[in-house]
């Protein structure tokens, strides 16, 4: 089962990391680059993407998985 993906700031770098993993999947210089990679990963693997601020708080959440509540119409 796939894990959710997080974009986090650590030691002056932006990292894309799966939940429960100690190591980053990929490291970037900018938040924008990390979000772009995280979005592609989320779309390809149908995951949830959590984007954190430098202070660690979640600033945005994007869902690329199966929505349990499909839209009507």
N, CA, C and O atoms as CSV, one atom per row, in Angstrom:
chain,resi,resn,atom,element,x,y,z
A,1,UNK,N,N,0.838,-1.179,0.000
A,1,UNK,CA,C,0.000,0.000,0.000
A,1,UNK,C,C,0.886,1.246,0.000
A,1,UNK,O,O,1.855,1.326,0.754
A,2,UNK,N,N,0.552,2.199,-0.836
A,2,UNK,CA,C,1.337,3.422,-0.943
A,2,UNK,C,C,1.079,4.331,0.246
A,2,UNK,O,O,-0.005,4.327,0.831
A,3,UNK,N,N,2.088,5.101,0.588
A,3,UNK,CA,C,1.994,6.047,1.693
A,3,UNK,C,C,1.786,7.448,1.148
A,3,UNK,O,O,2.101,7.722,-0.010
A,4,UNK,N,N,1.261,8.327,1.971
A,4,UNK,CA,C,1.110,9.716,1.589
A,4,UNK,C,C,2.480,10.360,1.441
A,4,UNK,O,O,3.476,9.841,1.945
A,5,UNK,N,N,2.527,11.494,0.747
A,5,UNK,CA,C,3.776,12.178,0.460
A,5,UNK,C,C,3.749,13.557,1.112
A,5,UNK,O,O,2.717,14.229,1.112
A,6,UNK,N,N,4.889,13.975,1.669
A,6,UNK,CA,C,5.003,15.267,2.332
A,6,UNK,C,C,6.142,16.068,1.725
A,6,UNK,O,O,7.208,15.532,1.423
A,7,UNK,N,N,5.895,17.384,1.547
A,7,UNK,CA,C,6.943,18.324,1.162
A,7,UNK,C,C,7.317,19.055,2.449
A,7,UNK,O,O,6.485,19.749,3.034
A,8,UNK,N,N,8.560,18.901,2.890
A,8,UNK,CA,C,9.002,19.471,4.167
A,8,UNK,C,C,10.306,20.248,3.996
A,8,UNK,O,O,11.079,20.001,3.071
A,9,UNK,N,N,10.531,21.189,4.906
A,9,UNK,CA,C,11.769,21.968,4.919
A,9,UNK,C,C,12.652,21.426,6.038
A,9,UNK,O,O,12.205,21.262,7.174
A,10,UNK,N,N,13.903,21.152,5.703
A,10,UNK,CA,C,14.829,20.619,6.696
A,10,UNK,C,C,16.256,20.969,6.300
A,10,UNK,O,O,16.675,20.727,5.168
A,11,UNK,N,N,16.991,21.539,7.238
A,11,UNK,CA,C,18.410,21.853,7.053
A,11,UNK,C,C,18.641,22.714,5.802
A,11,UNK,O,O,19.597,22.489,5.061
A,12,UNK,N,N,17.765,23.694,5.573
A,12,UNK,CA,C,17.923,24.611,4.457
A,12,UNK,C,C,17.525,24.067,3.101
A,12,UNK,O,O,17.768,24.712,2.080
A,13,UNK,N,N,16.916,22.893,3.072
A,13,UNK,CA,C,16.504,22.273,1.806
A,13,UNK,C,C,15.038,21.874,1.889
A,13,UNK,O,O,14.492,21.686,2.976
A,14,UNK,N,N,14.409,21.747,0.720
A,14,UNK,CA,C,13.044,21.244,0.634
A,14,UNK,C,C,13.104,19.786,0.208
A,14,UNK,O,O,13.758,19.442,-0.776
A,15,UNK,N,N,12.418,18.938,0.955
A,15,UNK,CA,C,12.488,17.498,0.711
A,15,UNK,C,C,11.099,16.928,0.459
A,15,UNK,O,O,10.110,17.370,1.044
A,16,UNK,N,N,11.049,15.950,-0.416
A,16,UNK,CA,C,9.814,15.198,-0.666
A,16,UNK,C,C,10.026,13.835,-0.026
A,16,UNK,O,O,10.956,13.105,-0.367
A,17,UNK,N,N,9.135,13.506,0.917
A,17,UNK,CA,C,9.327,12.286,1.695
A,17,UNK,C,C,7.997,11.570,1.881
A,17,UNK,O,O,6.967,12.204,2.108
A,18,UNK,N,N,8.027,10.251,1.784
A,18,UNK,CA,C,6.842,9.432,2.046
A,18,UNK,C,C,6.660,9.273,3.556
A,18,UNK,O,O,7.629,9.279,4.315
A,19,UNK,N,N,5.417,9.132,3.974
A,19,UNK,CA,C,5.141,8.900,5.392
A,19,UNK,C,C,5.866,7.656,5.871
A,19,UNK,O,O,5.888,6.635,5.184
A,20,UNK,N,N,6.457,7.745,7.046
A,20,UNK,CA,C,7.127,6.612,7.643
A,20,UNK,C,C,8.549,6.402,7.172
A,20,UNK,O,O,9.259,5.556,7.716
A,21,UNK,N,N,8.980,7.152,6.177
A,21,UNK,CA,C,10.330,7.003,5.650
A,21,UNK,C,C,11.287,7.949,6.369
A,21,UNK,O,O,10.935,9.089,6.672
A,22,UNK,N,N,12.480,7.475,6.635
A,22,UNK,CA,C,13.495,8.304,7.279
A,22,UNK,C,C,14.248,9.154,6.261
A,22,UNK,O,O,14.755,10.224,6.598
A,23,UNK,N,N,14.321,8.686,5.029
A,23,UNK,CA,C,15.066,9.385,3.982
A,23,UNK,C,C,14.110,10.043,2.991
A,23,UNK,O,O,12.999,9.567,2.759
A,24,UNK,N,N,14.567,11.131,2.423
A,24,UNK,CA,C,13.777,11.839,1.423
A,24,UNK,C,C,13.843,11.106,0.089
A,24,UNK,O,O,14.861,10.506,-0.256
A,25,UNK,N,N,12.735,11.164,-0.659
A,25,UNK,CA,C,12.727,10.605,-2.007
A,25,UNK,C,C,13.593,11.456,-2.918
A,25,UNK,O,O,14.305,10.941,-3.780
A,26,UNK,N,N,13.521,12.782,-2.715
A,26,UNK,CA,C,14.291,13.709,-3.522
A,26,UNK,C,C,14.441,15.020,-2.756
A,26,UNK,O,O,13.579,15.370,-1.951
A,27,UNK,N,N,15.540,15.751,-3.004
A,27,UNK,CA,C,15.843,17.006,-2.308
A,27,UNK,C,C,15.932,18.132,-3.331
A,27,UNK,O,O,16.467,17.946,-4.424
A,28,UNK,N,N,15.397,19.319,-2.966
A,28,UNK,CA,C,15.360,20.460,-3.872
A,28,UNK,C,C,15.825,21.721,-3.161
A,28,UNK,O,O,15.813,21.798,-1.932
A,29,UNK,N,N,16.236,22.707,-3.949
A,29,UNK,CA,C,16.639,23.996,-3.397
A,29,UNK,C,C,15.434,24.875,-3.099
A,29,UNK,O,O,15.470,25.673,-2.162
A,30,UNK,N,N,14.359,24.743,-3.886
A,30,UNK,CA,C,13.181,25.594,-3.691
A,30,UNK,C,C,11.940,24.771,-3.379
A,30,UNK,O,O,11.828,23.600,-3.743
A,31,UNK,N,N,11.020,25.425,-2.695
A,31,UNK,CA,C,9.743,24.792,-2.354
A,31,UNK,C,C,8.943,24.506,-3.621
A,31,UNK,O,O,8.286,23.470,-3.721
A,32,UNK,N,N,8.996,25.422,-4.589
A,32,UNK,CA,C,8.248,25.273,-5.834
A,32,UNK,C,C,8.662,24.004,-6.583
A,32,UNK,O,O,7.811,23.278,-7.098
A,33,UNK,N,N,9.967,23.739,-6.643
A,33,UNK,CA,C,10.456,22.524,-7.311
A,33,UNK,C,C,9.981,21.276,-6.574
A,33,UNK,O,O,9.574,20.296,-7.198
A,34,UNK,N,N,10.034,21.316,-5.247
A,34,UNK,CA,C,9.611,20.168,-4.439
A,34,UNK,C,C,8.118,19.890,-4.617
A,34,UNK,O,O,7.704,18.734,-4.708
A,35,UNK,N,N,7.315,20.951,-4.666
A,35,UNK,CA,C,5.876,20.780,-4.859
A,35,UNK,C,C,5.593,20.186,-6.236
A,35,UNK,O,O,4.740,19.309,-6.371
A,36,UNK,N,N,6.303,20.658,-7.255
A,36,UNK,CA,C,6.121,20.123,-8.606
A,36,UNK,C,C,6.400,18.629,-8.660
A,36,UNK,O,O,5.640,17.872,-9.264
A,37,UNK,N,N,7.490,18.207,-8.028
A,37,UNK,CA,C,7.825,16.783,-7.999
A,37,UNK,C,C,6.784,16.009,-7.184
A,37,UNK,O,O,6.356,14.926,-7.584
A,38,UNK,N,N,6.382,16.570,-6.042
A,38,UNK,CA,C,5.377,15.913,-5.201
A,38,UNK,C,C,4.046,15.745,-5.914
A,38,UNK,O,O,3.381,14.720,-5.760
A,39,UNK,N,N,3.652,16.749,-6.697
A,39,UNK,CA,C,2.400,16.659,-7.474
A,39,UNK,C,C,2.476,15.549,-8.509
A,39,UNK,O,O,1.538,14.767,-8.664
A,40,UNK,N,N,3.593,15.483,-9.214
A,40,UNK,CA,C,3.757,14.417,-10.217
A,40,UNK,C,C,3.716,13.043,-9.563
A,40,UNK,O,O,3.084,12.122,-10.079
A,41,UNK,N,N,4.391,12.908,-8.427
A,41,UNK,CA,C,4.401,11.641,-7.696
A,41,UNK,C,C,2.987,11.289,-7.225
A,41,UNK,O,O,2.556,10.141,-7.338
A,42,UNK,N,N,2.274,12.278,-6.700
A,42,UNK,CA,C,0.905,12.055,-6.239
A,42,UNK,C,C,-0.023,11.627,-7.354
A,42,UNK,O,O,-0.831,10.715,-7.178
A,43,UNK,N,N,0.085,12.282,-8.508
A,43,UNK,CA,C,-0.767,11.935,-9.646
A,43,UNK,C,C,-0.456,10.543,-10.176
A,43,UNK,O,O,-1.367,9.767,-10.464
A,44,UNK,N,N,0.826,10.225,-10.305
A,44,UNK,CA,C,1.224,8.925,-10.845
A,44,UNK,C,C,0.833,7.773,-9.936
A,44,UNK,O,O,0.461,6.702,-10.414
A,45,UNK,N,N,0.916,7.987,-8.630
A,45,UNK,CA,C,0.665,6.896,-7.687
A,45,UNK,C,C,-0.643,7.057,-6.917
A,45,UNK,O,O,-0.932,6.277,-6.009
A,46,UNK,N,N,-1.439,8.074,-7.283
A,46,UNK,CA,C,-2.743,8.318,-6.659
A,46,UNK,C,C,-2.633,8.434,-5.141
A,46,UNK,O,O,-3.238,7.657,-4.402
A,47,UNK,N,N,-1.852,9.416,-4.688
A,47,UNK,CA,C,-1.574,9.626,-3.273
A,47,UNK,C,C,-2.085,10.972,-2.802
A,47,UNK,O,O,-2.525,11.795,-3.604
A,48,UNK,N,N,-2.024,11.191,-1.497
A,48,UNK,CA,C,-2.298,12.485,-0.889
A,48,UNK,C,C,-0.960,13.215,-0.746
A,48,UNK,O,O,0.037,12.617,-0.341
A,49,UNK,N,N,-0.943,14.514,-1.080
A,49,UNK,CA,C,0.255,15.331,-0.947
A,49,UNK,C,C,0.008,16.371,0.131
A,49,UNK,O,O,-0.968,17.118,0.069
A,50,UNK,N,N,0.896,16.421,1.124
A,50,UNK,CA,C,0.826,17.408,2.194
A,50,UNK,C,C,2.007,18.354,2.031
A,50,UNK,O,O,3.156,17.918,1.968
A,51,UNK,N,N,1.718,19.657,1.964
A,51,UNK,CA,C,2.759,20.661,1.780
A,51,UNK,C,C,2.904,21.425,3.093
A,51,UNK,O,O,1.936,21.993,3.598
A,52,UNK,N,N,4.119,21.435,3.643
A,52,UNK,CA,C,4.391,22.059,4.927
A,52,UNK,C,C,5.109,23.395,4.738
A,52,UNK,O,O,5.821,23.589,3.753
A,53,UNK,N,N,4.917,24.319,5.694
A,53,UNK,CA,C,5.692,25.550,5.745
A,53,UNK,C,C,7.034,25.259,6.400
A,53,UNK,O,O,7.286,24.135,6.836
A,54,UNK,N,N,7.894,26.267,6.471
A,54,UNK,CA,C,9.191,26.089,7.125
A,54,UNK,C,C,9.048,25.723,8.600
A,54,UNK,O,O,9.904,25.035,9.156
A,55,UNK,N,N,7.962,26.185,9.239
A,55,UNK,CA,C,7.758,25.885,10.658
A,55,UNK,C,C,7.170,24.501,10.901
A,55,UNK,O,O,6.981,24.104,12.051
A,56,UNK,N,N,6.879,23.764,9.835
A,56,UNK,CA,C,6.375,22.401,9.965
A,56,UNK,C,C,4.871,22.258,9.863
A,56,UNK,O,O,4.360,21.144,9.745
A,57,UNK,N,N,4.152,23.375,9.907
A,57,UNK,CA,C,2.692,23.306,9.795
A,57,UNK,C,C,2.280,22.998,8.369
A,57,UNK,O,O,2.928,23.428,7.414
A,58,UNK,N,N,1.196,22.248,8.234
A,58,UNK,CA,C,0.670,21.931,6.899
A,58,UNK,C,C,-0.017,23.174,6.341
A,58,UNK,O,O,-0.940,23.716,6.948
A,59,UNK,N,N,0.450,23.615,5.176
A,59,UNK,CA,C,-0.130,24.806,4.550
A,59,UNK,C,C,-1.115,24.451,3.447
A,59,UNK,O,O,-1.993,25.249,3.121
A,60,UNK,N,N,-0.979,23.268,2.870
A,60,UNK,CA,C,-1.850,22.871,1.769
A,60,UNK,C,C,-1.886,21.353,1.695
A,60,UNK,O,O,-0.947,20.668,2.101
A,61,UNK,N,N,-2.985,20.850,1.169
A,61,UNK,CA,C,-3.145,19.402,1.009
A,61,UNK,C,C,-3.806,19.166,-0.335
A,61,UNK,O,O,-4.805,19.802,-0.670
A,62,UNK,N,N,-3.241,18.247,-1.099
A,62,UNK,CA,C,-3.785,17.938,-2.419
A,62,UNK,C,C,-4.031,16.438,-2.520
A,62,UNK,O,O,-3.177,15.626,-2.166
A,63,UNK,N,N,-5.208,16.093,-3.008
A,63,UNK,CA,C,-5.593,14.696,-3.100
A,63,UNK,C,C,-5.551,14.235,-4.550
A,63,UNK,O,O,-6.169,14.839,-5.427
A,64,UNK,N,N,-4.818,13.166,-4.785
A,64,UNK,CA,C,-4.756,12.571,-6.110
A,64,UNK,C,C,-5.241,11.128,-6.078
A,64,UNK,O,O,-5.099,10.400,-7.060
A,65,UNK,N,N,-5.813,10.714,-4.951
A,65,UNK,CA,C,-6.294,9.349,-4.812
A,65,UNK,C,C,-7.748,9.228,-5.196
A,65,UNK,O,O,-8.342,10.156,-5.746
A,66,UNK,N,N,-8.311,8.082,-4.904
A,66,UNK,CA,C,-9.724,7.854,-5.172
A,66,UNK,C,C,-10.544,8.623,-4.151
A,66,UNK,O,O,-10.345,8.470,-2.946
A,67,UNK,N,N,-11.453,9.438,-4.626
A,67,UNK,CA,C,-12.304,10.225,-3.749
A,67,UNK,C,C,-13.465,9.361,-3.276
A,67,UNK,O,O,-14.218,8.850,-4.105
A,68,UNK,N,N,-13.635,9.181,-1.955
A,68,UNK,CA,C,-14.727,8.342,-1.465
A,68,UNK,C,C,-16.100,8.991,-1.669
A,68,UNK,O,O,-17.127,8.321,-1.557
A,69,UNK,N,N,-16.116,10.294,-1.970
A,69,UNK,CA,C,-17.373,10.992,-2.181
A,69,UNK,C,C,-17.365,11.610,-3.570
A,69,UNK,O,O,-17.005,12.777,-3.719
A,70,UNK,N,N,-17.755,10.847,-4.595
A,70,UNK,CA,C,-17.731,11.387,-5.961
A,70,UNK,C,C,-18.699,12.564,-6.106
A,70,UNK,O,O,-19.730,12.632,-5.437
A,71,UNK,N,N,-18.336,13.487,-6.998
A,71,UNK,CA,C,-19.192,14.643,-7.222
A,71,UNK,C,C,-20.443,14.236,-7.985
A,71,UNK,O,O,-20.438,13.272,-8.750
A,72,UNK,N,N,-21.495,14.977,-7.767
A,72,UNK,CA,C,-22.769,14.693,-8.452
A,72,UNK,C,C,-22.865,15.526,-9.722
A,72,UNK,O,O,-22.336,16.635,-9.800
A,73,UNK,N,N,-23.542,14.973,-10.704
A,73,UNK,CA,C,-23.833,15.732,-11.924
A,73,UNK,C,C,-22.793,15.597,-12.885
A,73,UNK,O,O,-22.877,16.172,-13.970
